Amino acid sequence: MRIVLVGPPGAGKGTQAAYLAKNLSIPHISTGDLFRANISQGTDLGKQARAYMDAGQLVPDEVTIGMAKDRMAQSDAVNGFLLDGFPRNVGQAEALDVMLKDEGVKLDAVLDLEVPEEEVVKRIAGRRICRSDSAHVFHVTYNPPKTEGVCDACGGELYQRDDDSEETVRTRLEVYHTQTEPIIDYYRAQGLVVTISALGKVTEVTARAMEALPTT
């Protein structure tokens, strides 16, 4: 199967992508992994991306698209893949369509993980991370430490990352609504969108997704 996974920050895309890819026996291809791999391997695209990132600029679509194209051409992705974080906008979605058409294949589904905005804020803004090397993660509501502000595992101080603050989360949501959400309508016009609730236990969401995906 060839699947694109979409959803707002905090929807659990990374977690679900890993479970779904394993269940479907296809590689999980995430934008973050693409960037890290290309930069660490010193590829031409990685060098280009690093130059933009070092300058504090956004990496252009053509660089991201190039990385995705190279990754999807690898042997483990010949019979399918799960894309997480790509495409990020309609321009990238159009480029993906061209790439797949050139290969004589097409997407099977676009899985839209739906989460209420206030739940997203609650999930992300409630995270607390241990300052020690262990970096254990807790949540003030869903996985609270036994003692407030103290890591259960090592006694280290728990803190909230700057990009987990409510203000930052709402800014990230606005970026998602403006840049990424339009691809849902783009793919819905092609009859590819499958929307499921991402509320509940991880295993429940995975089961919901597996049931909703088309059979091949």
Helices and strands as residue ranges (DSSP letters): E 2-6, H 13-24, E 28-30, H 31-41, H 44-54, H 61-72, G 75-77, E 81-84, H 90-103, E 109-114, H 117-125, E 127-130, E 137-139, E 158-159, G 162-164, H 166-175, I 176-180, H 182-188, E 193-197, H 202-212
